[in-house]
Amino acid sequence: MPEHYTEPVTAVYSCMAGTNSSSPRCIALEGTVGEQVSCGMYEARSTSCKEVQIADAQCNKARKAHNMIAFVPIEAPPAVNDEDFDQVC
């Protein structure tokens, strides 16, 4: 990760530039919040970014900060294989 993408928090810890403020916006966030955004360095993102999952508390906290409705987690049903199915179209 390029050094200018991070800023020190303590002597040991750092964070993504722009995230340690009262109105956080990560330097790697591309797009317009509420319309379409993506991470400009998704493959090299930090561990803390990987920990945030869609519809979890951190995700919904960020959505609320931008006056967006919260996501509701939905449990996906387990995958079912039909062993008698012998053709793929």
N, C-alpha and C positions, 0 to 999 in steps of 0.2 A: 504494500500500500504506500503510495507517495506520502512523504512526511508532511507536506502541506495539507493533507486531508485530516490530520489529527492535531489536537491541542492538549497540553498537559492539564491534568486535574490535580494530581499530587506528584510527588517525586517518583512514584511507582506506576500510577495509573494515568491513562490518557483517554480521550473520547474523540469522536468524530467532530471535526470543526463545525461549529454552528449548533451543536446539540446541548451545550452546557450553558443555556441562557433562559431567560423567562419566556421568550418566544422562540423555541428551538426550531431550526430548519437545518438539516444535515447538508453539508457541502455536496454530497453525492446525490441528493434528491433532485431528479430532473422532472420538469413538468409543472403543472398547476394543481395544487391541492384542491380536491373536490371535483376535479375534472379528470385528469389522468396523470399519474406519476409513476416513476420507476426509479430503481437504484442504478446509478451510473457505474457502480463497481460491484454488482451483485455477486459475482463469483469470488471476489476477494473481500467481501463484507466481514465485519468483525463478529466475534462470538456473541456479543450482546445483541447484535442485529439478528443473528440466526435464532436466538432464543425467543424473539417476538413472533407469535403465530397469529394468523388471521382469527379474529373474534376473541382473542384472549384479553386479559385486563389491560395490558400495555397498549395493544392495538386500539381498543375501544377508548382508552384515555386520550390517545392522540386524536382519534376521530371526534371525540367530544370537544377537545380544545379548538377544533376547526368547525364547530357547529354542525357536525355530520352525525347521522344516526348510527347507533352501535350495531355491529354485526352480531347475529345470534348464532352460536355454535350449533351445528347440525351433525348428529351422529350418522355416518354413512352405514347403510346395512352391509353385512359381510358379503363378500363376493360369493356367488354360487356358480359352480361349474356343472354343466349338464353333460354327464359322462356318456349319454346316449347320442349326443349330437355328433354326426360324422362328416359334416360338410361345412365349409366356410365359403360364403359367397363374396 
